[in-house]
Amino acid sequence: MVPLFKPYMPNDLSYLNEILHSGALSYGKWGKEFESKLARFLGKEQVLAVNSYNIAVLVIQSVLDLKPGDEVIASPVSCLASNQPFLTKGLHIVWADVDPATGTLSPDDVRKKISSKTKVIMHNHFCGYPGYIDEINAIGKEHGIIVIDDCIEAFGTEYQGQVMGGGQTDISIFSFQPVRLPNTIDGGGIVFRDKALFEKAKLVRDYGIDRRIFRDQFNEISAACDISMEGYGALMSDVNAYIGTLQMDDLPGLLAKQRQNGENWKNYFREHFPDTSFLGDRPGVNPNYWVFSVLTNDKAGMLSHFRSEGYYASGVHLNNNVYSAFGEQPALKGVNSFMEKHLALPCGWWMN
């Protein structure tokens, strides 16, 4: 069966053995090179690589100085990894409804959910399909609320001719987990529009340490380097970064293949299932086609059909508002409608 997800790995990893025996395994040459390639791809210099998507969310919370009881407006139609880390600091997630035609945040409902406690809007771009970026960002600017583009599945996705993470939004966050492009076996990335937040994040991801003054002339830890903030061991290792660096070279071709697969699926559905609609059919939207998403009135029947044809069809995610960890909140009609209809099909680089 053609899988829905498949980890990509370059054929030539010949330098990996040298790294493993070099004695320099932690963040260093390759970590900096990976960040440099990410920055060139995104067109944004203020990029940090970290060792997991989960820790990327935690770093952002610390950088923004979020406190227990602060509210985060988020979409339940997303990966659990997007929302669960906010519970670590005792933040309260307020679910906003989604547009049932896109699976992404409804700007009208986001506006209704804003309160005096709202500090962040977490804007998930579902399965690599961009949401209403201009509208959500305008709401954030109007109310002085930080907006995070949750690009957990949207690396390489484009909006209005600009790649996601290229500076449209206050903060953008990426996952480099095995089934993403690129993957570093595990890892994450953060892009900041504000330089002061970027500089603070560099300290937070490394235990609050300023490495420029951490050691004295004898290479001993220096008391002159004060630790004044909370931090994490969030640096990406050079092993992971080396793998990510090589994948960045292959990324344009892989994305082009996925987009061609997306066009092939569209042609297939127009011929065989003309009543089916596609995500991403909006002006200015160019998904990365991490999966090919459709909306159908017969989700169970279509899932069974494509699996019998050898394609691992799936709903991908379960809407997070069903989990008791987030507390009970009102039902969301758009969420229910979207989840009843959404189905994803394999669309990755491995498909013919």
C-alpha positions, 0 to 999 in steps of 0.5 A: 500500500502506498503510505501516507507518510514516509521519512526522506533520507539522502542517499549519500551520508558519507560524512556522518561517520566522520562526525560521529567520531569527531568528538564534536557532536553537539551544536556546532558547524553543522547546526550553524550551516543548517540554520544558514540554509534555512535562512536562505530558503525562507528569506529571513535571517532570524532563524533558530534550529532546536532539537524538537518541535515540542521544545520550540513551543516551550522556547517561544512561551519563555521568550514571550514570558507567558504565565499560568492563566494566560490565554492562547487562542488556537485551532483544535483542528491540528496535530496534538503537538501544536497545542499540548505544550501550552499546558506545560506552563499552565496556559489556558487554550481557548478553542476558536472555530474553523472555516469548514471549507479550509480547516483553518481558523475562522477570523470572525470566531477568533475575534469573538474569543479575544479577552483581556487574558489573550496573549497569543493566537496560534494559527495552524496551517492544516496539513500544509494548507495556509489559513487566513494569514492576512486576516488573523495577523490584522486581528493580532495587530489590532489587539496587540496580540502575538500571532504564531504561524503554526507551520508544523506541516507547512515547510515550503508552503507559499502564501501570496508568493512568499514562502511561509516563515518569510516574515508575514507573521510575528513568529513562525514555527516548524517541525523537522520530525521524521515525516516532515520535509526537511526532517532531521530525525527530530527537530524544530525551527523558529523564525522571529520577525522581532530581533530582540525576541530572536536574541532572547530566544538564542539564550533561552534555547541554551539554558540562558547562557551567553556563550560569548562570555561563558568561559574565561581565558583558561576555558573555565566557566566564568562567574561573569556570565550571569544566568538571568532567565529560564532556559532549556537544553534545546540546541540541535546536535550536529548529527541531526543538523548534518542530515537536515543540511543535506536535505535542504539541497534536495528540497526544491525537487521534492516539493516540485514532485509533491506539487505535481502529484497534487495536480495529478490528484486534482485531475483524477478527482475532477474526472471520477469524483466531481462532487469532491472539493479540495483544500488549497483552492484559494487565490495566492495559496500554494500548499506543499502537498504534505498530503492531498486533502479533500472534503467528501460527504462519504468519508468512510466510503471513500477511505475504504475505496482508496485503501482497497485501491492501495492508497493509505487514506486517512483523516490524519488528525483528531480534533484536539478539543475532544481531549479532557486535558484541555477542559470542557468548552462549547462545541464548534460547528465548523470543526465538526463539519470539517472533521466529518468530511476531511480525508487525506491521500498520499501525495509525497515525493515517493509517489509516481 
